[in-house]
Amino acid sequence: MNQWIFKASEITGLNEARLTELSPEQEKHIPDYKRALVIASRSMVPDPIFSKYFVRGSIGTAGKTMFPAGNIEYGLCAALHCEETAVAVQRVTSGKNISGVPILGFCSKGESESPPTCCGNCRDVLLDTFGPELEIVAGKPNGGIAVVTKLAYLLASDFAVYAATDKEYWSHFLSHIVAQTDGLICDPYAPVDVHPERRYSACIETEQELYLGARDIMCDYHPIYAGRDACRQAIRDSNPFIQRVIIVCEDPDRRRKMPHVMYKDRQHLLETNLQAELLQGHEQDPPVLLFNYYRKTRTKNRAVVITGAWRTSVKKWLPFPFTAGNFGPEFVEFLTKYYRNRQDLFSKRAVPQ
């Protein structure tokens, strides 16, 4: 059997981690980590017909049977990611009530000695199913260092309270966003009392334009989130040059709970920003401002009242991201040429320097 040396990851900064020894509790789970990697390495679930990007995984709880998982592609570049099939397998085999420490395994030749770069959507489904204490173990099939990471390390915590000093300006600006996005929302299916902090609208601010986005939910429950909606408008206008992102979430009960932007949305905003970086030839990390508000009256276009404000950035709120960089420098070079050719063909808009 392949031999792995198990290490824990310790977060030292944004997208930075170092390897440390396992905790005494984690050392008890070494046999479980080994089984997770063996089962993952033998998984026949993956079927990436488009990307050829095999993600072999496993799922289970400490002291119990591990089951294989993997990514499945279908339609036109649509996919069930490994983490999504793992959630389905866990529910089928163990039900909703999880007893014991849940463990998700990844085992492929592409694994590194850093925390895994799960995509935003997978973070959403893992968080809602297992919670932040889910343990993820990742290693190569032929042995070597295998890294144990908690899902909590892939979740954003770097939010600061934002002091909106010019309250009259912000009240007017947010009122404009709310008035416009009210007409964009299409959501007859989401119960208003389930996760109201996730019912937000988004605004991408560039040097010349505002792009507003709202959720679009149909009966198949494959929604377009507000951030993605705004991204699509900016990209169609050949203007992915994000200067600031503004999130607004209604808080009628004045609970002051910070808006929870779906990690899938953070993923799309990050990739839109990457497009701008590749076009401009330099990195940037636009600020993100999140606001709660309530309305004094339902009369249209009346000013809203801010109940809470927070600040982060496009990169801070998606640690250890899954990006085009995961496919290697050659793909990034191809992607840069693709975006530049697209800009030349379809836009007269100058690229900001």
N, C-alpha and C positions, 0 to 999 in steps of 0.2 A: 504493500500500500504506500502511496505517496506520503512523504513526510513534510509536514508544515510546521513552521515556527510561528506561534501566535503572538501578536503584539496588539496592544490597544492604541488608539489614536487619541492624541490630546491636542485640542485646538489652540493655536498660539496667535492667530490673527486672521484677517479676512482671507479665506482660501489658503490658509497655512496651517499645517499640523505637523506634529512630530510623533514618533513612535515611542511608546512607553510599555512597561510591563503590565500584564493583566492584573486586575484587582483580584483579591482572594476569592470573591464571588465568581468572577469570570473564569478563574482557573478551574473551578468545579465544573464548568461547562465545556472544557476542552474536548471531551468525547463527543458532545453535541456539535461543536464547531466542525470537528473532523467529519462526522456523519453528514452534516450539511454540505460540506465541500465535495465529498465523495458522490452523494446523490446528485448534486448540481452538475458535476463533471460528466455524469452519465445520462443527463437529461436528454430525452429525444423530443421534447416539446417544441423547441424553437423551429420556426418556419419563416425566416425573413426573405420572402421571395423577391423583394425589391432591393433592400439595402445590403443583403448578405452579411448583416451585422448580427452575429449569433450572440444571444445573451442566455447563458445556461444558469438556471437557478434552482433553489429548493426552499421549502418552507416547512416549519414545524415549531414545536415548543420543546424546551429543555426536558430531557428524560423520556421523550415520546418519539413516535415515528416521524421521519422526515419524508416529504413528498417532492417530486420534481416539478419544476415550473420553467417557463421560457417565453420568449417573445414570438408572437404570431402576427404576420402581416397579411392584409387582405384588401379588397377594393382597389383603390388607387392610392398607394402609399399611406393607407390607414393601418393602424397596428394596435394590438393588445400588447402592452409591454410586459416584461417578465414579472414585474411587481404586481401588475393587475391580475395575471393568471395565478400568481401566488396567493393573492387575497381570495380568489374564487376557490382555489384548492383548500385553503384553510377553512373556509366556511363550510364546504362540502364535507370535509373530514372531521372537523371539530366543532362546528356550530358557531354561534355568535359569542358565547361566553368562553373566553380564552383563559385557561388555567395554566400557570407556569410562564416562564420567560419566552416570548416569541422570538424566533431566530430566522432570519432571511439569509440565504446563502447565494453567493455568486462565484462561479468558477469557470474562467476562460483565460486564454493566453493573454488577453488584453488587460487583465486586472493590474492595478498599480499598488504602491505602498501608501496611498493616500485614501481618505474617505471616498466612498463611491459617489459618482456624479449622477444620481437619479434625476430624471427630468421633473419639471414642476408638477405635472399631472400625477406622476407616481407618488410624489411627496403628499399630495392631497389625499389619495386613496390609502396610503400607508398610515398617515396621521389619523384619519377617521376610523380606520380599522384596528390598529394596534396601539396608537398613542406614541408619544415621543420616546418611550423606553424600549421600543423595538431594537433588538441588536442585529446588526448586519455584519456578516463575516464574508470577506472576499479574498480569494487567492488564486494562484495559477494551478492548472491541473498537474503539473510536474513537481509540485511542492514549492518550498521556499517560504518567504514571509507571507503570512496571511493576516489581514488587518481586521480588527473588531471595532466597529463604530456604532454608536447609538444614533437613531433617527434624529434625536434632539440636536445633534451637531449639524444636521442639514437644514435646520429650521432657523429663521431669522430671529435675532434677539436685539439687534442694534437699532433700536428706535429711541429717539429723544423727543421729549415734549417740545413742541414748537410754539414759541411765543409770537403769536400773530399780532405785532404791535399796532399795525394800521388796521384796526378792526372794521372801520367803515369801508376801506378798500376791499378787504377780504369778504365782507358781507355782500358787497355789490358784485364782486367777481364770482363768488360761489352761487349767488342768486342767478346769475346769467347761465352758469353751467347747469344748475338744477332745472331752470326753465326750459333749456334746450334739450337736455337728456330725458326729461319727463316724456317728451314726445317720441323719443327713440326706443324707450323700454317696451319690449314685447314679452310679457311674463304672466300668463294666466295660470301657470301650473305650480309655482313655488309657494308653499304655505308661508304666510307672512310671519308666523311665530317660530319658524325653524331657522336658526342661524341668521337673524336679521342683520348681523354685522357683516355678512357676505353679500348683501344686496346694495352694492355700491355702483357709482358711475365714475368714468375716468375722463381725464383731459390730458392730451399730449400737447405741450406748448413748444413750438419751434420759433425761430427768429421772426417768421412772417405770418404764421397761422396757428389756429387752435383746432385740434381734431378731437371731437367728442365721441365717447363710446358708452354704450349701455348694453345690458344683458339682453339676450334674445333666446328665449327658452320655448321649445316646441314639445309636442307630446312624446317624442322619442327620447327625451332627456339626454340629448347630446348638445348642450348649450354653447353659444358663443358668449364669452364673458366680455365685460365692458372694456378691459384693457386691450383685448384682441380686436374688438370692434374699432377702437381708436387707431390701433396699429394698421389695420387693413386700409383705413382711409389715408393715413399718412404715406404708406407705401404706394398706394395707387396714385398718389399725387407726387411720387418720386421725391418725397420729403421726409426721410426717416431721421432727420437731424434733431433728435430730442434735446431740448434745453431744460425741460422740467416736466414732471408728471404730477398731476393733481388728482387725488381720489376724494370723492365726497360720498358720505353715507348718512342716510336719514336716521335720526336718533329721537323719535317722537317721545319716548319715555324718559329721555335725558339720563340714560344709564352711563354715558361717557365711555363706552367700550370701544376700543380702537377698531376701525374697519379692518376686517380680515380679507386682504386681497388674495385670491386663490393663487397657489403657486404656479398653476398652469398659466395664469395671466402674467405673473412675474417672468416666466420663461419667455413668453412672446414679446414682452416689453424689452427684455434683455437681448433677444435676438434682433429686434428692430434697432436697438442701440448698436449692436455689433455691425449691422449693415452700415450705419453711419460711420463707425470707426474705420471700417475697411475702405469706404469711399474717401474719407478725409485723411487717412494715413496716420492717425494718432488715436490713442485711447481717451475715453471720457467716461465719467460716472455721474450722470445727471441727478439732481436732487429729486426726491419724491416727498410730497406733502400730503398728509392724510387728514381729512376733516370730518368731524361729526356735526350735524346740524339738526335743528328742528324749525318748523314753520309756525309763525305766529298766527297765520291765517292760511287757508287753502286758496286764497285769491291768487290768480296767476301773476307771476313776476314780482311778487312781494319779496322783500329782503328776508333772508334766512338768518337764524341766530346760531352762531357757532357754539357748540358745547365741548369740543375737544379738538386739539390739533397736535400732530406728531410729524417727525421728520426722519427720513432715512435716505437711501439712494438706490438706484436701479441695480447696482451690484451688491450692496450690503444686504438687501432683503432676499437674496437667493445665493446662499453660500455654496461653495463647491458645485458650480453650475454645470449642466450638460449643454455644451455648445458645439458649434462646428469644429472647434479645436479638438474635440474627442476623436475626430476622424483623421487627424494628422495634418502636418504643415502643408503637404501637397494639396489636400482638399481645401484648406484655407486659401492657398494661392489661386486655385481654380475659382473659389467663391468670390474672391476679390475681383477677378477679371469678369466674372458673371455680372456682379452688381455694377461695375463700371460700364460694361457694354450696355446694360439695361438703361443706365442713366443717360448714356449718350444717345440711345435710340429713341427713348420715350419721354425725355424731359429736356426743357431748356433752362431748368433751374440750376443755378451755379452751386457747386459743392462748397460749403463753408470752409475757409482756411483756418 
